[in-house]
Amino acid sequence: MSGVPRQRGPGEDGAAVALALFAAIQTFVFFARRDRFAVLFWWTSESWLLVTLLWLKDLVLAGVAFFVFFRIARWTESLPRVEAGGAGSPHDAASRRRHVLLFAAILAGGVALRWIAPRQIPPGVWADALFEAEGALRHPGSIPWIGGQPLAVEGLANSALVSNLYLKLCELLFRIFGRGDVGLLALSAVGGTLALPAAYWLGREVSGARRGLVAMAILAFARWPLVFSRWAWTGALLTALVLGAAAAAVRARRIGSAAWAAVAGLLAGLSLHTYVSAWAVAAGFAVFAVGVLRRPAGAKLVGAAAGAALLAFLPFAPAFLRYPERLGGRAHDVSFLAPTKDVAVPGGNRPGAPPLRLLYNTVEYTGLFLWTRDPNARHGFPDRPPFDPALGIAALTGAALSYRKYREGNAGEGLLGLVAAASLLAGILGNPGGAPNGLRIYPFVGIAALWAAESLERWIPAAARALSVRTAGVWALALTVLFVSETVPFLARWPRDPLVAGSFCVVESDLGRMARALGHAPIFLAPKALSWPIVFETLAAGEDPRSPVPRLPRRTPGELLRSAPAAPFWYVASDEDLEPLKRSSWRCPPAATDGSGTVRISRVSPAPARGVPAISEGAAGSAAGARARTSAPPVR
């Protein structure tokens, strides 16, 4: 590091002014929405004084935000900078050893947090992950390598296609981890795990090993990436592929290597097999490639990357030829042009509303650093933004620093900005209902971590100098604060939040696990008992990935009475569904004592034929318990 703050030249405040303006506008919008725009424009002879005071308050707060963020950006830019090519790079054996140990410790902690307690975090399986993997669940071993399958969500029309290559990955994960709780978690946790070294690699390629280490620590312990590493399936994998592709692209540009350009293209092409927002991110890479073309041998690098990306995407392409109406995929269904049911969206569904929806989405998605919150409890806490204030301010300041370094010639910082903008664009062009939707823009979290790391790389040493303490001690304190403010709420509060439980398939998950331990008897589902039967069917089918997950028969009580099974069976139904069977003298368990009518799995015995003694309820329960102990797989 240089020991003297860098002297500023004239006209060098552009990034700081832009950051301050952004913060001022977002702050004004935040407080104006709390005051309600209908009130702010309610000018009458009685209300003008109150309205004037509200405007004055909001404008003053916006001015304060402008001043604060301008000063933060100016101060951060003036701090000593890490020398080019030596950003945290360990120079001696002791430094290298410490660096490797830190890397291993952060990686181990992040990996553990992505895999522990698969039943409790989240509180249930989310159905979308299973609908994406349904081909591998229903038809294991018979999925071809080429093509794709329409996404078939029960009761929901959609335009999405699932890549067969992704289904092959699901089969591999189920073969390694089984098809129980750990195997289903692996659909997301593998991508979340791979994102950690990918973030380190990208940070190292852009400006140095220390920045990569800090960015990896933020991804390892921050709440947003932890939550999405537990259930976001293809979204988690997309982030790892995007960060890896960006790192390879920066390296290829710096050393002029066609091989690394091909690696970047390969990873970017594979990302197109995952979540739909990968197409927006690919557009960001395309813009970066245009800049590379102007360099010596740039055409060779771009050609290698484009060729590898095409080859990686090619196995998926026949699916779009077979289903041309699904070209564009899920983006068709969640476009900002589609009608919205969210009453908070300006303009609603009136003619001329799309521009208002774009403006609304822009404010919502760009305000995630501090001001706006994801309303879906499945994505985190609906009452707080995805970033804690310190991380949000660090990321915003880092964005300004990154832009300035790009203007000074660091092309890697430019790629970070392109990936971030493209990721946000995937949300901005989406339906405003439920915006901001963190899943649609999930690759953005990796760039935000790198921006925050850029700020922390300067703030932490400055704090150590101001306090006259060792820099390592301040870094340890910062990591502790990150763990307490981000990781602990993820572990302790988020999975137990009633809103979170309500957004996952808790009933289906619990009943499916229970069904694994029951005796071998037919299982029937009451048609309206479960919202997402695929979750129950998958968990009830057991962990063996070679056996297909059956589509269990749906039977109403009337259908069962008209065509009674020959032997006792298990019935997933509510107490209301069981009443007609009880009135027909079928043996069923008593209703719930609390009168809740909760859906449960019940052992039902059809009415015995005349002259055949009935099996008592207690004996039936004991027989079922004996079979569960001797023949059923254990609940895991």
Beta strands, then each sheet from edge to edge (+ up, - down):
strand 1: 148-150
strand 2: 161-163
strand 3: 523-525
strand 4: 569-573
strand 5: 600-604
sheet 1: 1+ 2-
sheet 2: 3+ 4+ 5-
end
